[in-house]
Amino acid sequence: MAKLHTSEITLKVELDENRVPETLTWSAQDGGVDNEEAKAMLLSVWDSKHQESLKIDLWTKDMPVDEMKVFFHQTLVSMSDTFYKATQDEKMTATMKDFCDYFAEKLELKK
């Protein structure tokens, strides 16, 4: 039997005295990422046993609101792409993309 490869992604969160994130860094050796700084992260995992998603949403206290809006928009677009790859549901993907366009328009993200 072939040996399985293990890939590791690490996240480090430095907190202030009130346990508010000061810095976020991440590493993914297989992706060539080593201790890179981030201002925000959204992590979701599926718990099949309980049939629910679990999540961690973190952002540093110096994450600008205008960047958070762009981050959310890009995340929504990415989620719609992933939804299509996972389901091949063209109709719902188009609906999700329409919402992404609406979201960007309302937040005046499109130039």
N, CA, C and O atoms as a printed pandas DataFrame, in Angstrom:
     atom_number atom_name residue_name chain_id  residue_number  x_coord  y_coord  z_coord
0              1         N          MET        A               1    0.848   -1.186    0.000
1              2        CA          MET        A               1    0.000    0.000    0.000
2              3         C          MET        A               1    0.890    1.244    0.000
3              4         O          MET        A               1    1.891    1.302    0.714
4              5         N          ALA        A               2    0.521    2.217   -0.792
5              6        CA          ALA        A               2    1.300    3.449   -0.899
6              7         C          ALA        A               2    1.156    4.274    0.379
7              8         O          ALA        A               2    0.095    4.311    1.004
8              9         N          LYS        A               3    2.238    4.922    0.740
9             10        CA          LYS        A               3    2.228    5.787    1.908
10            11         C          LYS        A               3    1.470    7.080    1.577
11            12         O          LYS        A               3    1.704    7.691    0.535
12            13         N          LEU        A               4    0.569    7.488    2.462
13            14        CA          LEU        A               4   -0.190    8.711    2.272
14            15         C          LEU        A               4    0.658    9.923    2.631
15            16         O          LEU        A               4    1.483    9.873    3.544
16            17         N          HIS        A               5    0.447   10.990    1.914
17            18        CA          HIS        A               5    1.132   12.249    2.198
18            19         C          HIS        A               5    0.269   13.057    3.161
19            20         O          HIS        A               5   -0.951   13.116    3.007
20            21         N          THR        A               6    0.887   13.664    4.131
21            22        CA          THR        A               6    0.183   14.537    5.065
22            23         C          THR        A               6    0.595   15.966    4.803
23            24         O          THR        A               6    1.784   16.270    4.701
24            25         N          SER        A               7   -0.381   16.839    4.695
25            26        CA          SER        A               7   -0.133   18.255    4.486
26            27         C          SER        A               7   -0.672   19.009    5.691
27            28         O          SER        A               7   -1.757   18.704    6.187
28            29         N          GLU        A               8    0.078   19.986    6.156
29            30        CA          GLU        A               8   -0.331   20.714    7.348
30            31         C          GLU        A               8   -0.449   22.211    7.063
31            32         O          GLU        A               8    0.404   22.808    6.408
32            33         N          ILE        A               9   -1.511   22.785    7.565
33            34        CA          ILE        A               9   -1.728   24.224    7.513
34            35         C          ILE        A               9   -1.788   24.697    8.960
35            36         O          ILE        A               9   -2.549   24.156    9.762
36            37         N          THR        A              10   -0.988   25.705    9.293
37            38        CA          THR        A              10   -0.992   26.204   10.665
38            39         C          THR        A              10   -1.437   27.659   10.701
39            40         O          THR        A              10   -1.138   28.448    9.805
40            41         N          LEU        A              11   -2.149   27.982   11.750
41            42        CA          LEU        A              11   -2.620   29.331   12.002
42            43         C          LEU        A              11   -2.117   29.748   13.378
43            44         O          LEU        A              11   -2.198   28.977   14.335
44            45         N          LYS        A              12   -1.599   30.965   13.475
45            46        CA          LYS        A              12   -1.160   31.490   14.766
46            47         C          LYS        A              12   -1.875   32.804   15.012
47            48         O          LYS        A              12   -1.926   33.673   14.141
48            49         N          VAL        A              13   -2.425   32.938   16.206
49            50        CA          VAL        A              13   -3.171   34.131   16.590
50            51         C          VAL        A              13   -2.517   34.711   17.834
51            52         O          VAL        A              13   -2.440   34.054   18.872
52            53         N          GLU        A              14   -2.050   35.937   17.721
53            54        CA          GLU        A              14   -1.484   36.637   18.871
54            55         C          GLU        A              14   -2.562   37.570   19.405
55            56         O          GLU        A              14   -3.092   38.405   18.671
56            57         N          LEU        A              15   -2.885   37.421   20.701
57            58        CA          LEU        A              15   -3.971   38.166   21.320
58            59         C          LEU        A              15   -3.444   39.243   22.255
59            60         O          LEU        A              15   -2.367   39.109   22.836
60            61         N          ASP        A              16   -4.223   40.320   22.391
61            62        CA          ASP        A              16   -3.864   41.339   23.378
62            63         C          ASP        A              16   -4.379   40.909   24.750
63            64         O          ASP        A              16   -4.881   39.796   24.903
64            65         N          GLU        A              17   -4.259   41.775   25.736
65            66        CA          GLU        A              17   -4.676   41.442   27.107
66            67         C          GLU        A              17   -6.176   41.178   27.224
67            68         O          GLU        A              17   -6.615   40.536   28.178
68            69         N          ASN        A              18   -6.971   41.668   26.260
69            70        CA          ASN        A              18   -8.417   41.419   26.249
70            71         C          ASN        A              18   -8.807   40.266   25.331
71            72         O          ASN        A              18   -9.986   40.042   25.054
72            73         N          ARG        A              19   -7.805   39.550   24.873
73            74        CA          ARG        A              19   -7.991   38.389   23.989
74            75         C          ARG        A              19   -8.560   38.773   22.628
75            76         O          ARG        A              19   -9.291   38.003   22.006
76            77         N          VAL        A              20   -8.215   39.973   22.179
77            78        CA          VAL        A              20   -8.574   40.449   20.846
78            79         C          VAL        A              20   -7.362   40.216   19.943
79            80         O          VAL        A              20   -6.240   40.550   20.324
80            81         N          PRO        A              21   -7.572   39.650   18.754
81            82        CA          PRO        A              21   -6.428   39.369   17.879
82            83         C          PRO        A              21   -5.617   40.620   17.510
83            84         O          PRO        A              21   -6.151   41.615   17.019
84            85         N          GLU        A              22   -4.323   40.529   17.766
85            86        CA          GLU        A              22   -3.358   41.570   17.363
86            87         C          GLU        A              22   -2.767   41.222   16.003
87            88         O          GLU        A              22   -2.696   42.062   15.106
88            89         N          THR        A              23   -2.341   39.958   15.865
89            90        CA          THR        A              23   -1.762   39.495   14.608
90            91         C          THR        A              23   -2.271   38.097   14.289
91            92         O          THR        A              23   -2.546   37.287   15.174
92            93         N          LEU        A              24   -2.384   37.849   12.995
93            94        CA          LEU        A              24   -2.724   36.523   12.478
94            95         C          LEU        A              24   -1.630   36.146   11.489
95            96         O          LEU        A              24   -1.287   36.940   10.613
96            97         N          THR        A              25   -1.088   34.959   11.618
97            98        CA          THR        A              25   -0.130   34.461   10.634
98            99         C          THR        A              25   -0.515   33.036   10.279
99           100         O          THR        A              25   -1.152   32.328   11.059
100          101         N          TRP        A              26   -0.108   32.632    9.070
101          102        CA          TRP        A              26   -0.422   31.274    8.635
102          103         C          TRP        A              26    0.719   30.716    7.800
103          104         O          TRP        A              26    1.494   31.451    7.188
104          105         N          SER        A              27    0.795   29.396    7.797
105          106        CA          SER        A              27    1.810   28.685    7.020
106          107         C          SER        A              27    1.168   27.473    6.360
107          108         O          SER        A              27    0.311   26.808    6.943
108          109         N          ALA        A              28    1.597   27.200    5.141
109          110        CA          ALA        A              28    1.161   26.015    4.397
110          111         C          ALA        A              28    2.357   25.600    3.547
111          112         O          ALA        A              28    2.523   26.080    2.425
112          113         N          GLN        A              29    3.175   24.723    4.073
113          114        CA          GLN        A              29    4.429   24.350    3.429
114          115         C          GLN        A              29    4.211   23.867    1.998
115          116         O          GLN        A              29    4.967   24.244    1.103
116          117         N          ASP        A              30    3.202   23.049    1.770
117          118        CA          ASP        A              30    2.946   22.541    0.419
118          119         C          ASP        A              30    2.584   23.649   -0.560
119          120         O          ASP        A              30    2.783   23.503   -1.766
120          121         N          GLY        A              31    2.053   24.759   -0.045
121          122        CA          GLY        A              31    1.683   25.885   -0.895
122          123         C          GLY        A              31    2.745   26.963   -0.955
123          124         O          GLY        A              31    2.547   28.002   -1.585
124          125         N          GLY        A              32    3.877   26.720   -0.299
125          126        CA          GLY        A              32    4.958   27.701   -0.310
126          127         C          GLY        A              32    4.697   28.914    0.572
127          128         O          GLY        A              32    5.300   29.968    0.370
128          129         N          VAL        A              33    3.811   28.774    1.542
129          130        CA          VAL        A              33    3.485   29.881    2.449
130          131         C          VAL        A              33    4.161   29.615    3.786
131          132         O          VAL        A              33    3.982   28.555    4.387
132          133         N          ASP        A              34    4.937   30.586    4.243
133          134        CA          ASP        A              34    5.640   30.414    5.512
134          135         C          ASP        A              34    5.463   31.651    6.385
135          136         O          ASP        A              34    6.047   32.704    6.127
136          137         N          ASN        A              35    4.656   31.503    7.409
137          138        CA          ASN        A              35    4.475   32.549    8.415
138          139         C          ASN        A              35    4.047   33.885    7.796
139          140         O          ASN        A              35    4.598   34.933    8.134
140          141         N          GLU        A              36    3.071   33.846    6.897
141          142        CA          GLU        A              36    2.569   35.044    6.241
142          143         C          GLU        A              36    1.519   35.723    7.117
143          144         O          GLU        A              36    0.697   35.061    7.751
144          145         N          GLU        A              37    1.560   37.045    7.141
145          146        CA          GLU        A              37    0.601   37.803    7.934
146          147         C          GLU        A              37   -0.723   37.926    7.193
147          148         O          GLU        A              37   -0.758   38.027    5.967
148          149         N          ALA        A              38   -1.808   37.917    7.957
149          150        CA          ALA        A              38   -3.148   38.145    7.436
150          151         C          ALA        A              38   -3.862   39.084    8.399
151          152         O          ALA        A              38   -3.513   39.161    9.577
152          153         N          LYS        A              39   -4.850   39.787    7.896
153          154        CA          LYS        A              39   -5.630   40.689    8.748
154          155         C          LYS        A              39   -6.969   40.071    9.156
155          156         O          LYS        A              39   -7.591   40.514   10.122
156          157         N          ALA        A              40   -7.409   39.048    8.421
157          158        CA          ALA        A              40   -8.684   38.398    8.737
158          159         C          ALA        A              40   -8.663   36.974    8.208
159          160         O          ALA        A              40   -7.910   36.641    7.293
160          161         N          MET        A              41   -9.512   36.136    8.811
161          162        CA          MET        A              41   -9.657   34.762    8.343
162          163         C          MET        A              41  -11.046   34.249    8.678
163          164         O          MET        A              41  -11.632   34.603    9.701
164          165         N          LEU        A              42  -11.555   33.410    7.794
165          166        CA          LEU        A              42  -12.813   32.711    8.005
166          167         C          LEU        A              42  -12.521   31.237    7.773
167          168         O          LEU        A              42  -12.034   30.863    6.706
168          169         N          LEU        A              43  -12.810   30.406    8.748
169          170        CA          LEU        A              43  -12.554   28.977    8.629
170          171         C          LEU        A              43  -13.844   28.239    8.943
171          172         O          LEU        A              43  -14.437   28.432   10.005
172          173         N          SER        A              44  -14.271   27.402    8.024
173          174        CA          SER        A              44  -15.461   26.574    8.238
174          175         C          SER        A              44  -15.092   25.121    8.033
175          176         O          SER        A              44  -14.359   24.777    7.106
176          177         N          VAL        A              45  -15.603   24.276    8.902
177          178        CA          VAL        A              45  -15.424   22.828    8.757
178          179         C          VAL        A              45  -16.787   22.161    8.915
179          180         O          VAL        A              45  -17.656   22.656    9.633
180          181         N          TRP        A              46  -16.957   21.037    8.239
181          182        CA          TRP        A              46  -18.212   20.299    8.287
182          183         C          TRP        A              46  -18.098   19.157    9.286
183          184         O          TRP        A              46  -17.225   18.298    9.159
184          185         N          ASP        A              47  -18.974   19.148   10.273
185          186        CA          ASP        A              47  -19.070   18.068   11.252
186          187         C          ASP        A              47  -20.159   17.116   10.760
187          188         O          ASP        A              47  -21.347   17.346   10.983
188          189         N          SER        A              48  -19.743   16.062   10.099
189          190        CA          SER        A              48  -20.691   15.125    9.504
190          191         C          SER        A              48  -21.515   14.399   10.561
191          192         O          SER        A              48  -22.692   14.106   10.353
192          193         N          LYS        A              49  -20.889   14.115   11.683
193          194        CA          LYS        A              49  -21.586   13.400   12.749
194          195         C          LYS        A              49  -22.802   14.176   13.249
195          196         O          LYS        A              49  -23.866   13.595   13.465
196          197         N          HIS        A              50  -22.647   15.482   13.432
197          198        CA          HIS        A              50  -23.729   16.322   13.940
198          199         C          HIS        A              50  -24.464   17.085   12.833
199          200         O          HIS        A              50  -25.412   17.823   13.102
200          201         N          GLN        A              51  -24.013   16.899   11.575
201          202        CA          GLN        A              51  -24.626   17.553   10.424
202          203         C          GLN        A              51  -24.710   19.069   10.607
203          204         O          GLN        A              51  -25.768   19.680   10.456
204          205         N          GLU        A              52  -23.554   19.651   10.937
205          206        CA          GLU        A              52  -23.502   21.095   11.111
206          207         C          GLU        A              52  -22.121   21.630   10.763
207          208         O          GLU        A              52  -21.114   20.927   10.848
208          209         N          SER        A              53  -22.110   22.895   10.369
209          210        CA          SER        A              53  -20.829   23.541   10.100
210          211         C          SER        A              53  -20.345   24.227   11.374
211          212         O          SER        A              53  -21.131   24.759   12.159
212          213         N          LEU        A              54  -19.051   24.195   11.549
213          214        CA          LEU        A              54  -18.394   24.850   12.673
214          215         C          LEU        A              54  -17.477   25.899   12.078
215          216         O          LEU        A              54  -16.901   25.684   11.011
216          217         N          LYS        A              55  -17.335   27.019   12.745
217          218        CA          LYS        A              55  -16.555   28.080   12.126
218          219         C          LYS        A              55  -15.754   28.871   13.135
219          220         O          LYS        A              55  -16.064   28.919   14.325
220          221         N          ILE        A              56  -14.714   29.486   12.614
221          222        CA          ILE        A              56  -13.899   30.434   13.347
222          223         C          ILE        A              56  -13.760   31.653   12.453
223          224         O          ILE        A              56  -13.275   31.548   11.327
224          225         N          ASP        A              57  -14.178   32.799   12.944
225          226        CA          ASP        A              57  -14.052   34.062   12.228
226          227         C          ASP        A              57  -13.190   34.978   13.091
227          228         O          ASP        A              57  -13.553   35.298   14.223
228          229         N          LEU        A              58  -12.065   35.391   12.561
229          230        CA          LEU        A              58  -11.155   36.270   13.300
230          231         C          LEU        A              58  -10.675   37.395   12.412
231          232         O          LEU        A              58  -10.485   37.211   11.210
232          233         N          TRP        A              59  -10.482   38.546   12.995
233          234        CA          TRP        A              59   -9.835   39.654   12.300
234          235         C          TRP        A              59   -9.083   40.473   13.330
235          236         O          TRP        A              59   -9.483   40.556   14.491
236          237         N          THR        A              60   -7.996   41.072   12.894
237          238        CA          THR        A              60   -7.190   41.878   13.795
238          239         C          THR        A              60   -7.871   43.218   14.041
239          240         O          THR        A              60   -8.679   43.684   13.237
240          241         N          LYS        A              61   -7.526   43.820   15.163
241          242        CA          LYS        A              61   -8.176   45.090   15.503
242          243         C          LYS        A              61   -7.817   46.217   14.551
243          244         O          LYS        A              61   -8.489   47.249   14.527
244          245         N          ASP        A              62   -6.751   46.027   13.756
245          246        CA          ASP        A              62   -6.397   47.076   12.793
246          247         C          ASP        A              62   -6.853   46.745   11.364
247          248         O          ASP        A              62   -6.390   47.358   10.403
248          249         N          MET        A              63   -7.766   45.770   11.233
249          250        CA          MET        A              63   -8.335   45.459    9.922
250          251         C          MET        A              63   -9.292   46.581    9.527
251          252         O          MET        A              63  -10.302   46.784   10.199
252          253         N          PRO        A              64   -8.999   47.309    8.459
253          254        CA          PRO        A              64   -9.881   48.405    8.045
254          255         C          PRO        A              64  -11.235   47.889    7.542
255          256         O          PRO        A              64  -11.309   46.848    6.889
256          257         N          VAL        A              65  -12.287   48.622    7.852
257          258        CA          VAL        A              65  -13.642   48.230    7.454
258          259         C          VAL        A              65  -13.761   48.137    5.937
259          260         O          VAL        A              65  -14.414   47.226    5.428
260          261         N          ASP        A              66  -13.146   49.060    5.208
261          262        CA          ASP        A              66  -13.254   48.999    3.743
262          263         C          ASP        A              66  -12.597   47.730    3.197
263          264         O          ASP        A              66  -13.090   47.153    2.228
264          265         N          GLU        A              67  -11.499   47.291    3.803
265          266        CA          GLU        A              67  -10.870   46.034    3.379
266          267         C          GLU        A              67  -11.726   44.835    3.779
267          268         O          GLU        A              67  -11.774   43.839    3.056
268          269         N          MET        A              68  -12.406   44.922    4.931
269          270        CA          MET        A              68  -13.282   43.825    5.364
270          271         C          MET        A              68  -14.413   43.640    4.364
271          272         O          MET        A              68  -14.799   42.509    4.071
272          273         N          LYS        A              69  -14.945   44.729    3.838
273          274        CA          LYS        A              69  -16.017   44.636    2.838
274          275         C          LYS        A              69  -15.525   43.946    1.571
275          276         O          LYS        A              69  -16.233   43.108    1.013
276          277         N          VAL        A              70  -14.337   44.279    1.115
277          278        CA          VAL        A              70  -13.763   43.630   -0.073
278          279         C          VAL        A              70  -13.485   42.156    0.224
279          280         O          VAL        A              70  -13.753   41.290   -0.609
280          281         N          PHE        A              71  -12.950   41.876    1.407
281          282        CA          PHE        A              71  -12.669   40.499    1.828
282          283         C          PHE        A              71  -13.948   39.660    1.796
283          284         O          PHE        A              71  -13.947   38.539    1.285
284          285         N          PHE        A              72  -15.036   40.205    2.343
285          286        CA          PHE        A              72  -16.296   39.468    2.329
286          287         C          PHE        A              72  -16.788   39.245    0.907
287          288         O          PHE        A              72  -17.236   38.147    0.576
288          289         N          HIS        A              73  -16.712   40.259    0.067
289          290        CA          HIS        A              73  -17.164   40.106   -1.311
290          291         C          HIS        A              73  -16.366   39.010   -2.014
291          292         O          HIS        A              73  -16.944   38.126   -2.647
292          293         N          GLN        A              74  -15.055   39.067   -1.904
293          294        CA          GLN        A              74  -14.221   38.062   -2.561
294          295         C          GLN        A              74  -14.493   36.669   -2.005
295          296         O          GLN        A              74  -14.454   35.688   -2.747
296          297         N          THR        A              75  -14.766   36.575   -0.710
297          298        CA          THR        A              75  -15.087   35.284   -0.098
298          299         C          THR        A              75  -16.410   34.747   -0.628
299          300         O          THR        A              75  -16.526   33.552   -0.899
300          301         N          LEU        A              76  -17.404   35.609   -0.778
301          302        CA          LEU        A              76  -18.690   35.176   -1.319
302          303         C          LEU        A              76  -18.545   34.687   -2.764
303          304         O          LEU        A              76  -19.131   33.670   -3.138
304          305         N          VAL        A              77  -17.771   35.406   -3.567
305          306        CA          VAL        A              77  -17.533   34.983   -4.960
306          307         C          VAL        A              77  -16.839   33.622   -4.967
307          308         O          VAL        A              77  -17.210   32.732   -5.732
308          309         N          SER        A              78  -15.841   33.471   -4.119
309          310        CA          SER        A              78  -15.112   32.203   -4.037
310          311         C          SER        A              78  -16.032   31.060   -3.588
311          312         O          SER        A              78  -15.943   29.943   -4.096
312          313         N          MET        A              79  -16.908   31.355   -2.639
313          314        CA          MET        A              79  -17.843   30.324   -2.174
314          315         C          MET        A              79  -18.789   29.900   -3.291
315          316         O          MET        A              79  -19.125   28.721   -3.394
316          317         N          SER        A              80  -19.221   30.831   -4.121
317          318        CA          SER        A              80  -20.103   30.455   -5.226
318          319         C          SER        A              80  -19.354   29.582   -6.233
319          320         O          SER        A              80  -19.928   28.645   -6.788
320          321         N          ASP        A              81  -18.073   29.884   -6.472
321          322        CA          ASP        A              81  -17.253   29.042   -7.357
322          323         C          ASP        A              81  -17.105   27.638   -6.776
323          324         O          ASP        A              81  -17.228   26.645   -7.492
324          325         N          THR        A              82  -16.842   27.568   -5.491
325          326        CA          THR        A              82  -16.677   26.271   -4.824
326          327         C          THR        A              82  -17.988   25.491   -4.825
327          328         O          THR        A              82  -17.997   24.275   -5.019
328          329         N          PHE        A              83  -19.095   26.199   -4.608
329          330        CA          PHE        A              83  -20.402   25.553   -4.640
330          331         C          PHE        A              83  -20.634   24.892   -5.999
331          332         O          PHE        A              83  -21.115   23.762   -6.071
332          333         N          TYR        A              84  -20.288   25.604   -7.078
333          334        CA          TYR        A              84  -20.459   25.029   -8.413
334          335         C          TYR        A              84  -19.573   23.797   -8.612
335          336         O          TYR        A              84  -20.027   22.773   -9.122
336          337         N          LYS        A              85  -18.299   23.908   -8.205
337          338        CA          LYS        A              85  -17.384   22.761   -8.353
338          339         C          LYS        A              85  -17.896   21.542   -7.605
339          340         O          LYS        A              85  -17.750   20.412   -8.071
340          341         N          ALA        A              86  -18.498   21.774   -6.439
341          342        CA          ALA        A              86  -18.962   20.665   -5.598
342          343         C          ALA        A              86  -20.291   20.086   -6.057
343          344         O          ALA        A              86  -20.543   18.897   -5.865
344          345         N          THR        A              87  -21.158   20.918   -6.671
345          346        CA          THR        A              87  -22.519   20.467   -6.959
346          347         C          THR        A              87  -22.898   20.459   -8.438
347          348         O          THR        A              87  -23.833   19.760   -8.829
348          349         N          GLN        A              88  -22.192   21.219   -9.258
349          350        CA          GLN        A              88  -22.543   21.404  -10.668
350          351         C          GLN        A              88  -23.936   22.021  -10.835
351          352         O          GLN        A              88  -24.558   21.871  -11.887
352          353         N          ASP        A              89  -24.422   22.712   -9.807
353          354        CA          ASP        A              89  -25.743   23.336   -9.844
354          355         C          ASP        A              89  -25.611   24.736  -10.455
355          356         O          ASP        A              89  -25.323   25.710   -9.760
356          357         N          GLU        A              90  -25.827   24.808  -11.765
357          358        CA          GLU        A              90  -25.640   26.064  -12.490
358          359         C          GLU        A              90  -26.650   27.135  -12.080
359          360         O          GLU        A              90  -26.300   28.310  -11.964
360          361         N          LYS        A              91  -27.887   26.736  -11.864
361          362        CA          LYS        A              91  -28.938   27.706  -11.534
362          363         C          LYS        A              91  -28.657   28.386  -10.193
363          364         O          LYS        A              91  -28.713   29.612  -10.100
364          365         N          MET        A              92  -28.363   27.620   -9.176
365          366        CA          MET        A              92  -28.102   28.225   -7.869
366          367         C          MET        A              92  -26.792   29.007   -7.882
367          368         O          MET        A              92  -26.683   30.039   -7.219
368          369         N          THR        A              93  -25.805   28.533   -8.622
369          370        CA          THR        A              93  -24.542   29.273   -8.729
370          371         C          THR        A              93  -24.788   30.636   -9.357
371          372         O          THR        A              93  -24.226   31.634   -8.905
372          373         N          ALA        A              94  -25.612   30.693  -10.381
373          374        CA          ALA        A              94  -25.938   31.971  -11.019
374          375         C          ALA        A              94  -26.652   32.895  -10.036
375          376         O          ALA        A              94  -26.401   34.100  -10.013
376          377         N          THR        A              95  -27.538   32.326   -9.230
377          378        CA          THR        A              95  -28.230   33.117   -8.219
378          379         C          THR        A              95  -27.244   33.672   -7.196
379          380         O          THR        A              95  -27.344   34.827   -6.783
380          381         N          MET        A              96  -26.302   32.843   -6.799
381          382        CA          MET        A              96  -25.287   33.285   -5.840
382          383         C          MET        A              96  -24.415   34.392   -6.447
383          384         O          MET        A              96  -24.080   35.364   -5.770
384          385         N          LYS        A              97  -24.056   34.242   -7.705
385          386        CA          LYS        A              97  -23.248   35.262   -8.392
386          387         C          LYS        A              97  -24.031   36.580   -8.501
387          388         O          LYS        A              97  -23.465   37.663   -8.352
388          389         N          ASP        A              98  -25.338   36.469   -8.764
389          390        CA          ASP        A              98  -26.167   37.673   -8.798
390          391         C          ASP        A              98  -26.131   38.386   -7.448
391          392         O          ASP        A              98  -26.035   39.612   -7.386
392          393         N          PHE        A              99  -26.209   37.606   -6.365
393          394        CA          PHE        A              99  -26.130   38.226   -5.042
394          395         C          PHE        A              99  -24.770   38.882   -4.834
395          396         O          PHE        A              99  -24.694   39.971   -4.266
396          397         N          CYS        A             100  -23.710   38.245   -5.277
397          398        CA          CYS        A             100  -22.367   38.831   -5.149
398          399         C          CYS        A             100  -22.295   40.170   -5.874
399          400         O          CYS        A             100  -21.707   41.123   -5.362
400          401         N          ASP        A             101  -22.882   40.246   -7.051
401          402        CA          ASP        A             101  -22.919   41.508   -7.792
402          403         C          ASP        A             101  -23.717   42.561   -7.032
403          404         O          ASP        A             101  -23.306   43.718   -6.944
404          405         N          TYR        A             102  -24.863   42.153   -6.485
405          406        CA          TYR        A             102  -25.698   43.051   -5.691
406          407         C          TYR        A             102  -24.938   43.558   -4.465
407          408         O          TYR        A             102  -24.965   44.750   -4.158
408          409         N          PHE        A             103  -24.269   42.656   -3.779
409          410        CA          PHE        A             103  -23.474   42.977   -2.595
410          411         C          PHE        A             103  -22.418   44.029   -2.942
411          412         O          PHE        A             103  -22.272   45.030   -2.241
412          413         N          ALA        A             104  -21.687   43.789   -4.028
413          414        CA          ALA        A             104  -20.641   44.724   -4.459
414          415         C          ALA        A             104  -21.220   46.074   -4.843
415          416         O          ALA        A             104  -20.638   47.118   -4.544
416          417         N          GLU        A             105  -22.374   46.048   -5.511
417          418        CA          GLU        A             105  -23.013   47.297   -5.921
418          419         C          GLU        A             105  -23.437   48.116   -4.698
419          420         O          GLU        A             105  -23.172   49.316   -4.629
420          421         N          LYS        A             106  -24.095   47.463   -3.734
421          422        CA          LYS        A             106  -24.593   48.161   -2.549
422          423         C          LYS        A             106  -23.443   48.720   -1.707
423          424         O          LYS        A             106  -23.584   49.774   -1.085
424          425         N          LEU        A             107  -22.325   48.027   -1.687
425          426        CA          LEU        A             107  -21.167   48.515   -0.928
426          427         C          LEU        A             107  -20.249   49.395   -1.762
427          428         O          LEU        A             107  -19.198   49.840   -1.302
428          429         N          GLU        A             108  -20.673   49.637   -3.004
429          430        CA          GLU        A             108  -19.905   50.468   -3.937
430          431         C          GLU        A             108  -18.461   49.963   -4.089
431          432         O          GLU        A             108  -17.501   50.731   -4.027
432          433         N          LEU        A             109  -18.347   48.648   -4.289
433          434        CA          LEU        A             109  -17.037   48.025   -4.473
434          435         C          LEU        A             109  -16.607   47.998   -5.932
435          436         O          LEU        A             109  -15.416   47.957   -6.237
436          437         N          LYS        A             110  -17.582   48.021   -6.824
437          438        CA          LYS        A             110  -17.278   47.988   -8.266
438          439         C          LYS        A             110  -16.947   49.386   -8.731
439          440         O          LYS        A             110  -17.633   50.350   -8.391
440          441         N          LYS        A             111  -15.893   49.485   -9.508
441          442        CA          LYS        A             111  -15.464   50.800   -9.992
442          443         C          LYS        A             111  -15.885   51.002  -11.429
443          444         O          LYS        A             111  -15.611   52.053  -12.010
